[in-house]
């Protein structure tokens, strides 16, 4: 599986688990996407991935504030 498919599969798994999972597990999954892919994405070449990673980062920060 190429890295692009792996990224989108990780994001899809996050959407499937987030409904029933505790907030800390959702935050961990968001952080995993952030850390696993942010260094390999050039916004000029893969803008969609860049936006998705930015959204994951922002959502994790919001959830952590609300849970904290």
N, C-alpha and C positions, 0 to 999 in steps of 0.2 A: 504494500500500500504506500503510495507516495505521501509526502508530508502534507500536501494540500488536502487530500482525502482524510488523513489522520486528524488534521485540525478540525475539519467540518464534522467528522464523526464524534470528536470530543465535545464539540459544541452541542450536537444533537443529543448526546448522552446527558449533558447537563440539563437540557430542557426536559428530558424524560424523568430525571431523578429529582428535580427541584420541587415538584409539587408535594411530594410526601417526605422529603428528607429534612432533617433538622438544619437550622440555619448554619451551624458550624460546618456541616458537611457540604452545603452549597458553597459557602465561602472557600472551603478548601478546594473544591472543584474549580471555582472561578480563579483562584490563585494558581492552580496547576496549569490552567490554560494561559494565564498571564505569563508565568515564569517559563513555561515550556515553549512558547511561541513568539514572545515579544521581541527577542533578540534576532529572530530570523526573518522578520517581516519588514520590508522596505515600503513605506507608504506610497511612494511613487509607482511601485510595481504591483503591489497587492493592497490596494486601498480598502477593499471590503474586509480583508483580514485585519488590517490595522484598526478599522472602525469597530469590528467585533471585539478585538482585544481591549480597546479603550472602553467599550461598554462593559466588558467583564470587570475591568479594574474599577470603574465607577460604581457598578452594582455591588461589588464586594465591599467597597468602602462604605456605601450606604447601609448595607446589611450589618456590617460590623458596628457601625455607630448605633443603629437601632437595637442591636442585641446587647451592646455593651453597657 
